[in-house]
């Protein structure tokens, strides 16, 4: 079992920056870690992922503005968000996923990010 706790959300003006953190209760080194977001009335969508080998993926909508990273020694994942836009407003969720044995799929409770224009 892995428990995930996001932090770092808040209210920021358009063009500003925020850094989200996701702290895990257990070891995350075997998991692909991901950041997802859900805006009101919309489906949850992937923002960025990082494999246990450090390979990253960023959605087209955030490419060049957001960067995900991980520190396995601290069991923490980060999402640096720059040049924020109003359309980035959403609840951001952290995810830990592993499809092979031992499988696991864990979610945090989410943190609100609000970008004012």
SERO-4910 file (N, C-alpha, C, O; in steps of 0.05 Angstrom, whole numbers):
BEGIN
 pado doro    nc1    nc2    nc3   cac1   cac2   cac3    cc1    cc2    cc3    oc1    oc2    oc3
  Unk    A     17    -24      0      0      0      0     17     25      0     37     27     14
  Unk    A      9     44    -17     23     70    -18      3     92    -14    -18     92    -28
  Unk    A      8    109      4    -10    132      8      4    157     -3     28    161      2
  Unk    A    -11    173    -18      1    196    -32    -13    221    -21    -37    222    -18
  Unk    A      3    241    -16     -7    267     -7      5    289    -24     29    294    -24
  Unk    A    -13    304    -38     -4    326    -54     -4    352    -38    -19    355    -18
  Unk    A     13    370    -46     15    396    -33     25    416    -53     37    408    -74
  Unk    A     22    442    -47     33    462    -64     13    477    -82     21    496    -96
  Unk    A    -12    468    -82    -32    481    -97    -39    508    -86    -30    515    -64
  Unk    A    -55    524   -101    -63    550    -91    -73    567   -113    -79    558   -135
  Unk    A    -75    593   -107    -85    613   -126    -61    628   -137    -44    638   -122
  Unk    A    -59    631   -163    -37    645   -176    -47    660   -200    -67    652   -212
  Unk    A    -34    682   -206    -42    697   -230    -31    684   -255    -11    670   -255
  Unk    A    -45    688   -277    -36    678   -303     -7    687   -308      0    711   -303
  Unk    A      9    669   -318     37    675   -322     55    667   -299     80    668   -301
  Unk    A     43    661   -276     58    654   -253     66    625   -252     62    610   -271
  Unk    A     78    617   -229     88    590   -226     79    578   -200     74    592   -180
  Unk    A     77    552   -200     73    537   -176     89    511   -178     94    501   -200
  Unk    A     96    500   -155    109    474   -154     93    455   -136     90    460   -112
  Unk    A     82    434   -148     68    414   -133     87    392   -123    106    385   -137
  Unk    A     81    382   -100     96    359    -89     76    337    -83     53    341    -75
  Unk    A     86    312    -85     70    289    -78     88    271    -61    107    259    -71
  Unk    A     81    270    -36     97    254    -17     84    227    -13     60    225     -8
  Unk    A    100    206    -15     89    179    -12     97    167     15    118    173     27
  Unk    A     78    151     26     83    138     52    103    115     49    116    107     68
  Unk    A    104    103     25    122     80     21    141     86     -2    143    108    -12
  Unk    A    156     65     -9    176     68    -30    162     70    -57    143     56    -63
  Unk    A    171     89    -73    159     93    -99    177     85   -122    170     88   -145
  Unk    A    200     73   -116    219     69   -137    210     48   -157    222     47   -179
  Unk    A    190     32   -151    181     12   -171    157     21   -187    148      7   -205
  Unk    A    148     45   -181    124     55   -194    129     76   -215    148     92   -213
  Unk    A    112     76   -235    110     99   -253     92    120   -238     70    113   -230
  Unk    A    102    143   -236     88    164   -221     75    183   -242     87    189   -262
  Unk    A     52    193   -236     38    210   -255     24    233   -241     16    231   -218
  Unk    A     20    254   -256      3    276   -248    -20    278   -267    -17    276   -292
  Unk    A    -44    280   -256    -69    282   -271    -84    307   -261    -78    317   -239
  Unk    A   -102    316   -277   -118    339   -268   -147    335   -278   -153    323   -298
  Unk    A   -165    348   -263   -193    347   -270   -205    375   -265   -206    384   -242
  Unk    A   -214    387   -286   -227    413   -284   -257    408   -281   -267    387   -289
  Unk    A   -272    427   -271   -301    424   -267   -315    417   -293   -311    430   -314
  Unk    A   -331    396   -293   -346    388   -316   -330    373   -337   -341    367   -358
  Unk    A   -305    367   -331   -288    353   -351   -278    327   -339   -278    323   -315
  Unk    A   -269    310   -357   -257    285   -348   -229    289   -337   -215    308   -345
  Unk    A   -220    271   -321   -193    272   -311   -174    266   -335   -179    248   -351
  Unk    A   -152    281   -336   -134    278   -358   -105    276   -347    -99    287   -327
  Unk    A    -88    262   -362    -61    260   -354    -46    286   -361    -50    298   -382
  Unk    A    -29    295   -342    -13    318   -346     16    310   -352     28    320   -371
  Unk    A     26    293   -336     54    284   -339     59    258   -324     45    252   -304
  Unk    A     77    242   -334     85    217   -321    115    215   -321    129    227   -337
  Unk    A    125    199   -302    154    194   -301    157    165   -291    147    157   -271
  Unk    A    172    150   -307    176    122   -301    197    118   -279    210    138   -271
  Unk    A    199     94   -269    219     89   -248    247     92   -259    267     95   -244
  Unk    A    250     92   -286    276     96   -298    281    125   -305    303    132   -314
  Unk    A    261    142   -299    265    171   -304    255    181   -330    259    205   -336
  Unk    A    243    164   -347    232    174   -372    206    189   -367    189    180   -352
  Unk    A    204    212   -380    181    229   -375    164    232   -400    173    229   -422
  Unk    A    139    238   -394    119    245   -415    104    270   -404     97    271   -381
  Unk    A    100    289   -422     84    312   -415     63    316   -437     69    315   -460
  Unk    A     39    322   -429     17    326   -447     24    350   -465     38    369   -457
  Unk    A     13    350   -489     18    372   -508     11    399   -496     24    419   -501
  Unk    A    -11    399   -481    -21    424   -470     -3    437   -449     -5    460   -443
  Unk    A     16    421   -438     34    432   -418     63    430   -426     81    439   -412
  Unk    A     68    418   -449     96    415   -459    110    441   -460    100    461   -471
  Unk    A    134    442   -448    149    467   -448    143    485   -425    157    505   -420
  Unk    A    121    480   -410    114    496   -387    116    481   -361    123    492   -340
  Unk    A    109    456   -362    109    439   -338    132    419   -339    139    409   -361
  Unk    A    143    412   -316    164    392   -315    159    374   -290    157    384   -268
  Unk    A    159    348   -295    156    330   -273    184    318   -266    200    314   -284
  Unk    A    188    312   -241    213    300   -232    207    283   -207    186    285   -195
  Unk    A    226    266   -200    222    249   -177    248    247   -161    270    248   -172
  Unk    A    245    244   -135    267    239   -117    260    213   -101    246    215    -81
  Unk    A    270    191   -111    263    165    -98    273    164    -69    261    151    -53
  Unk    A    295    177    -64    306    176    -37    287    190    -17    286    183      7
  Unk    A    272    209    -27    252    223    -10    224    213    -14    205    223     -2
  Unk    A    221    194    -32    194    183    -39    175    206    -47    152    207    -38
  Unk    A    185    224    -63    170    248    -70    172    253   -101    193    248   -113
  Unk    A    150    262   -112    148    270   -140    140    299   -141    125    309   -124
  Unk    A    150    312   -161    145    341   -164    133    347   -191    136    333   -211
  Unk    A    118    370   -192    109    381   -217    114    411   -216    100    425   -202
  Unk    A    134    419   -231    139    448   -233    122    459   -255    123    450   -278
  Unk    A    106    479   -249     88    491   -268     95    520   -272     93    536   -254
  Unk    A    102    527   -296    109    554   -303     90    565   -324     76    550   -338
  Unk    A     90    591   -327     73    604   -347     44    593   -346     33    585   -366
  Unk    A     33    594   -322      7    582   -318    -15    598   -333    -13    623   -336
  Unk    A    -34    584   -343    -57    595   -357    -83    589   -343    -84    571   -326
  Unk    A   -103    604   -349   -129    600   -336   -139    572   -341   -153    560   -324
  Unk    A   -133    561   -364   -142    534   -370   -127    512   -355   -135    489   -357
  Unk    A   -107    519   -340    -94    500   -322   -108    497   -296   -101    480   -279
  Unk    A   -129    513   -291   -144    511   -267   -158    484   -265   -172    476   -282
  Unk    A   -152    470   -243   -162    443   -239   -153    432   -212   -137    444   -198
  Unk    A   -165    409   -205   -154    394   -182   -132    375   -194   -137    361   -213
  Unk    A   -109    376   -182    -87    360   -191    -83    336   -173    -82    339   -148
  Unk    A    -80    313   -185    -78    288   -170    -51    274   -177    -41    275   -199
  Unk    A    -40    262   -156    -16    246   -159    -24    217   -161    -43    208   -148
  Unk    A    -10    202   -177    -16    173   -181     10    157   -181     30    165   -192
  Unk    A      8    134   -169     30    114   -170     19     89   -182     -1     78   -173
  Unk    A     32     79   -203     21     57   -219     42     37   -226     65     44   -233
  Unk    A     35     12   -223     53    -10   -231     35    -32   -243     17    -42   -229
  Unk    A     40    -40   -268     22    -59   -282     32    -88   -278     16   -107   -282
  Unk    A     58    -92   -272     68   -118   -268     69   -124   -238     67   -106   -222
  Unk    A     73   -150   -232     72   -158   -204     95   -145   -188    118   -145   -199
  Unk    A     92   -134   -165     66   -130   -151     51   -106   -162     61    -83   -161
  Unk    A     27   -111   -173     12    -89   -184      2    -70   -163     -1    -77   -140
  Unk    A     -3    -45   -173    -13    -25   -155    -23     -1   -170    -11      6   -190
  Unk    A    -43     12   -160    -53     37   -172    -64     53   -149    -85     47   -137
  Unk    A    -50     74   -142    -56     91   -119    -59    120   -127    -45    130   -145
  Unk    A    -78    133   -113    -84    162   -119    -82    178    -93    -88    168    -71
  Unk    A    -74    203    -96    -75    222    -75   -103    235    -74   -120    229    -91
  Unk    A   -107    252    -55   -133    265    -51   -136    289    -69   -159    300    -72
  Unk    A   -115    299    -81   -116    322    -99   -110    348    -85   -114    351    -61
  Unk    A   -100    367   -102    -95    394    -92   -105    413   -113   -101    409   -137
  Unk    A   -119    434   -104   -131    453   -122   -111    473   -133    -96    485   -117
  Unk    A   -111    477   -158    -95    498   -171   -115    517   -186   -130    508   -203
  Unk    A   -114    542   -179   -132    562   -191   -115    584   -203    -99    597   -189
  Unk    A   -118    588   -229   -103    609   -243   -122    631   -251   -141    626   -266
  Unk    A   -117    655   -241   -134    678   -247   -123    693   -271    -99    697   -273
  Unk    A   -141    701   -288   -132    716   -312   -133    746   -308   -127    761   -326
***
